[in-house]
Structure formats: structure tokens, C-alpha cells
Amino acid sequence: MGGSKRITMKDVAREAGVAPGTVSRVVNGIPVGKSYQRSVEKAIEKLDYHINRQAQALRSNQNNFVEVILPNLYNPFYSTLADCLGRELTRHSQQMLMCLTRGDPDLEQACMLLPQQQPVNGVICLTDHSDLRIPNDIPIVSIDRLLGPGIPCITSDDYSGGYLAAQKLMNNGCKSLAFLRAGSSLPNETDKRWGGFMYACTDAGVSFESMCVHEDAFSSEFEDFLRAHLHDGHLDFDGLFCATVLLAHQIRNILLRMKLSVPQDVQIIGYGGVKCFSGQEFCCSTIVRPVEEMAQLCVDLILQTSPKLFSCSFQLPVYYAFGGTTNQ
């Protein structure tokens, strides 16, 4: 039985001297006579037979796949989210079918309609476009963007996060702040980070500015913005709130090229809560999103493991954590 031939139940039945139905009962945990059980198990071990669960699922019109749609995995929040979703799905005996869209609207649409060709138990998506055609016969959960009536949206409390970031910078002694964001131009829940930041600054009477650009072309634009505010080696801002941890890292590198020290000259707070190389330290001072809880809620909604969950928006709390880019 060597070579490239795939071992089948018929091969196992022939080796064990039993009917194929007996092999099927054994591999599916259905009781048979002890002598038959031993014969089948010996044949399985000898032939190194493995059950093709995917083919089995297709034949029975069942599956254990959940599609996850993300823009990319180089953004540390997306990669952390993917890891958390993968572990949570595995805990529920589900497999993750990953689709990366790179923000391409046509690719996003194709991924959203993939369940019409590939059976899945549901779709968990973080998309850049709100005018997608959505399948109406499969559970869908959206992250950070409202896709339509009846589709749950999972997000963090972005407004409170923006307010908390501004408040922390001011408590650390910052007198002039700026909000920096690179992202989609379409409305989404993350826009509320700016609203919370602006309200906190206005309420405290602290001066602030903002710089928002499209995510595809932001690095040089932010450097131009910061250099325009550099006078005699001093930046007009002593506190920066970056809408993502990825942007906070890039802004820190820009400031270092400008011969400015972080946090001595400028303090930075990011948003996301990503840790360095899966360690215990945050890669920057940050507003922490509860990514594990978000992933758990997404999977619970898709699989309806909790009867108390229903279609609506879910806003999870955030908190501040020190990561070396602020005084404390």
C-alpha cells in the first residue's frame, strides 16, 4: 500500500477482513464488537490511514470553517486579532479561512461572496468599504464598521480611548497636543478617537491640532507636517496621540530623524495595545483594546454559543498602559 496511493476505508476494510461499513462505524466512534474494533484499529495503524475530515464534511453538507476577512497582517493590530480569532475558533473546533484584501474593493467584494462557493459557518470581517453586497443567508460579524441592519459590529470604546489619551498626555505635563491618523476616508467607529481627544482638549482649554491622511500615503506627509512645526530644534507639540500603534512607531522614528527625543522632548500615545514580539511589554504607551475579548465575542456571535447575544453593536472598554513613550 506504499507509494503515492491514498489509503481509503475500503483498503482498511480489506486489510481487517471486515465490511467497509464496520470501518466507518469504528472511525466515527459507533460501537462494534470488540474483535472487529481491534482488527480495524490494527489495520488503520498498519496502513497509516487518516480520515479526510474536509471531504467528510462536504459529503455530509457540513463544515467547520469560518471566513476571516482582514486588510493585511503587517499592521500589528490585525495580526494580533488574527491570532486571537484563530485560537478562539480552534477552541470551538472551527478552522479559520483567512482572506487578506489589501484594501482592494473588488477583492473585498469577492471575499465577501466567497461563501457562495465555499461553505462556511460565518464571516468575521474588518473591511475598508461600506457599500459591499452582503450575503443574507449566513452569519456575519463586522469589526469597527457598521455594515448594515442586523449585522453585529464589534468595536472598542474609541471615544473614551481618545479622551483618555488626551487626558493622560495633559496629566503628564503636555501643553500643546496633536492628533495623527492614517486610515480609510469612509466613516467608521474608529473616527470617534478624534472626537474624544478633541473634547478632552477643548474641555481643558489646551491647544491642539490634527493631521489625518489616507493610509496608503501617510509617512512622508506626516514628516512634512511635523517638520513644518519644528522651530529652532523644538517641536510646537509636546504630546502626540496616534490613532494606531503602527503609526505611533513610525512617528517615533520620524522624530528621532529630526533629532528629537521620546519621551523627553515629545510624548507619544498610540492606540491598540500591541506587545513586543509576543512579550509582556507594550511597544509604546498605548490605549489598550481588549483584542482577546473582541475575538471571543465575534466567534460567539457567529456560532451563537451564548443565547443572550443578539444583533446590535458591541462596544468594549479600553484602558491606558505605559510603554516607554510617555513619562509615565
GIPEMO-V466023 format. One record per residue. N is the residue number from 1. PHI is phi in whole degrees, -180 to 180 (NA if undefined). PSI is psi in radians with two decimals (none if undefined). NEAR is the number of other ideal C-beta (glycine too) atoms within 8 Angstrom. Layout:
N;PHI;PSI;NEAR  N;PHI;PSI;NEAR
This chain:
1;NA;0.30;5  2;-79;-2.81;3  3;77;-2.69;3  4;-94;0.01;3  5;-67;2.36;6  6;-83;2.26;4  7;-74;2.34;10  8;-116;3.01;6  9;-62;-0.58;10  10;-64;-0.68;7  11;-64;-0.75;11  12;-64;-0.75;15  13;-62;-0.73;13  14;-64;-0.75;7  15;-67;-0.66;9  16;-84;-0.25;13  17;73;0.61;5  18;-130;3.05;9  19;-78;2.62;6  20;-55;-0.57;8  21;-63;-0.57;6  22;-67;-0.70;13  23;-62;-0.74;15  24;-61;-0.70;10  25;-65;-0.70;10  26;-66;-0.85;14  27;-70;-0.34;10  28;-100;0.16;6  29;77;0.34;4  30;-91;2.26;7  31;-59;2.42;3  32;-136;3.07;9  33;-61;2.57;5  34;-59;-0.67;5  35;-67;-0.70;6  36;-64;-0.73;12  37;-59;-0.82;10  38;-64;-0.71;8  39;-64;-0.76;11  40;-67;-0.77;16  41;-63;-0.69;9  42;-65;-0.71;9  43;-67;-0.71;14  44;-61;-0.77;11  45;-67;-0.74;7  46;-65;-0.73;7  47;-88;-0.09;11  48;55;0.90;6  49;-81;2.37;10  50;-126;2.39;5  51;-76;2.29;6  52;-86;1.55;6  53;-65;-0.59;7  54;-65;-0.80;6  55;-65;-0.65;7  56;-62;-0.73;9  57;-66;-0.70;10  58;-66;-0.69;9  59;-65;-0.61;6  60;-92;0.10;6  61;61;0.55;5  62;-123;2.81;5  63;-154;2.92;8  64;-133;0.65;9  65;-107;2.48;12  66;-126;2.20;16  67;-81;2.34;15  68;-120;2.12;13  69;-109;2.09;13  70;-132;2.69;14  71;-66;-0.74;11  72;-166;3.13;9  73;-121;0.03;8  74;-80;-0.42;6  75;-71;2.13;10  76;-61;-0.51;11  77;-68;-0.75;13  78;-63;-0.74;13  79;-67;-0.68;10  80;-65;-0.73;11  81;-62;-0.76;14  82;-61;-0.73;13  83;-63;-0.78;8  84;-65;-0.72;13  85;-65;-0.74;14  86;-60;-0.78;9  87;-68;-0.67;9  88;-69;-0.69;13  89;-66;-0.72;12  90;-60;-0.67;9  91;-61;-0.47;6  92;-101;0.34;9  93;59;0.61;5  94;-114;2.69;12  95;-111;2.53;8  96;-94;2.17;11  97;-100;1.75;11  98;-86;2.31;7  99;-127;2.16;10  100;-108;2.22;8  101;-105;-0.29;13  102;57;0.39;7  103;75;0.13;11  104;-76;2.09;7  105;-62;-0.65;8  106;-67;-0.70;6  107;-69;-0.66;9  108;-60;-0.77;15  109;-64;-0.75;11  110;-62;-0.73;8  111;-65;-0.68;12  112;-66;-0.52;14  113;-95;0.02;10  114;-56;-0.64;12  115;-58;-0.30;11  116;-71;-0.39;5  117;-107;-0.63;5  118;-114;1.94;8  119;-61;2.24;7  120;-137;2.81;13  121;-83;-0.21;10  122;169;3.06;12  123;-130;2.25;16  124;-112;2.13;14  125;-136;2.55;15  126;-127;1.76;11  127;-111;2.84;14  128;-101;-0.04;9  129;-133;2.44;9  130;-101;-0.13;9  131;-103;0.61;3  132;-79;2.58;10  133;-78;2.17;6  134;-109;2.23;9  135;-60;2.41;11  136;-102;0.11;4  137;-118;0.39;3  138;-148;2.49;9  139;-63;2.34;9  140;-133;2.36;12  141;-125;2.27;15  142;-105;2.58;14  143;-114;2.16;13  144;71;0.00;10  145;-145;2.29;12  146;-75;2.10;10  147;-99;-0.35;12  148;157;3.00;6  149;-60;2.41;3  150;82;-0.05;4  151;-105;1.98;12  152;-61;2.50;11  153;-122;2.17;14  154;-106;2.24;14  155;-152;3.02;14  156;-97;2.99;11  157;-79;1.40;10  158;-66;-0.63;14  159;-63;-0.85;10  160;-63;-0.60;10  161;-64;-0.75;15  162;-65;-0.72;19  163;-62;-0.78;12  164;-64;-0.67;14  165;-64;-0.83;16  166;-63;-0.75;17  167;-62;-0.71;10  168;-66;-0.74;12  169;-61;-0.75;14  170;-67;-0.69;14  171;-65;-0.45;6  172;-83;0.05;11  173;100;0.08;7  174;-72;2.40;12  175;-112;-0.31;7  176;-141;2.09;11  177;-117;2.81;18  178;-143;2.51;12  179;-107;2.24;17  180;-122;2.31;14  181;-144;2.42;14  182;-128;2.11;12  183;-174;-2.94;11  184;-70;2.60;8  185;-82;-0.17;4  186;-80;2.54;8  187;-61;2.41;4  188;-155;3.03;10  189;-64;-0.49;10  190;-69;-0.27;10  191;-61;-0.41;9  192;-69;-0.28;10  193;-61;-0.68;17  194;-68;-0.70;13  195;-62;-0.79;10  196;-66;-0.72;17  197;-62;-0.83;16  198;-63;-0.73;12  199;-64;-0.74;9  200;-63;-0.74;14  201;-66;-0.79;13  202;-63;-0.75;7  203;-63;-0.57;6  204;-92;-0.11;9  205;71;0.51;4  206;-99;2.37;11  207;-70;2.56;7  208;-156;2.76;12  209;-135;2.99;8  210;-140;2.68;10  211;-142;1.98;11  212;-126;2.22;9  213;-134;2.94;10  214;-71;2.53;9  215;-65;-0.32;8  216;-80;-0.31;5  217;-146;1.05;7  218;-109;-0.43;11  219;-61;-0.91;8  220;-68;-0.60;7  221;-66;-0.68;10  222;-68;-0.65;16  223;-66;-0.72;10  224;-62;-0.73;8  225;-62;-0.81;9  226;-69;-0.70;13  227;-67;-0.54;8  228;-67;-0.35;6  229;-105;0.30;9  230;-102;2.14;10  231;-134;2.08;6  232;54;0.72;3  233;80;0.09;5  234;-121;2.36;7  235;-86;2.53;12  236;-64;-0.38;7  237;-111;2.44;12  238;-112;0.03;11  239;-145;2.26;16  240;-125;2.33;14  241;-112;2.03;17  242;-102;2.35;14  243;-69;-0.22;13  244;-141;2.80;14  245;-68;-0.64;16  246;-60;-0.78;11  247;-66;-0.68;15  248;-59;-0.72;17  249;-63;-0.75;11  250;-70;-0.65;10  251;-66;-0.67;14  252;-60;-0.74;12  253;-64;-0.67;8  254;-62;-0.78;12  255;-63;-0.65;15  256;-65;-0.65;10  257;-66;-0.47;7  258;-86;0.13;10  259;66;0.54;5  260;-108;2.48;9  261;-96;2.48;8  262;-119;2.12;12  263;-101;0.16;12  264;-61;-0.82;4  265;-91;-0.72;10  266;-138;2.31;13  267;-100;2.47;15  268;-128;2.36;18  269;-123;2.26;19  270;-100;-3.03;17  271;-137;2.13;16  272;149;-0.86;14  273;87;0.61;12  274;-80;2.41;11  275;-101;2.72;10  276;-74;2.06;8  277;48;0.80;4  278;60;0.38;4  279;-88;-2.79;6  280;-100;-0.19;3  281;-98;2.41;8  282;-75;2.54;14  283;-76;-0.20;11  284;-163;2.87;14  285;-62;2.37;16  286;-154;2.70;17  287;-86;2.12;15  288;-92;2.19;11  289;-89;2.45;13  290;-80;1.31;10  291;-62;-0.74;11  292;-62;-0.73;8  293;-67;-0.62;8  294;-63;-0.77;16  295;-64;-0.75;13  296;-62;-0.75;10  297;-67;-0.71;12  298;-57;-0.84;14  299;-68;-0.70;16  300;-59;-0.71;11  301;-68;-0.73;12  302;-63;-0.79;13  303;-94;-0.10;11  304;52;0.85;9  305;-78;-0.27;6  306;-118;2.05;6  307;-68;-0.21;4  308;-86;-0.16;4  309;-84;2.49;9  310;-145;2.98;4  311;-72;1.97;5  312;-172;-2.98;5  313;-94;2.47;8  314;-121;2.14;9  315;-118;1.96;6  316;-97;2.55;13  317;-70;2.71;7  318;-123;2.95;13  319;-151;2.87;7  320;-92;2.50;11  321;-139;2.39;9  322;-74;2.40;8  323;-143;0.37;12  324;94;-0.14;9  325;-102;0.16;13  326;-131;2.96;14  327;-68;-0.57;6  328;-160;none;4
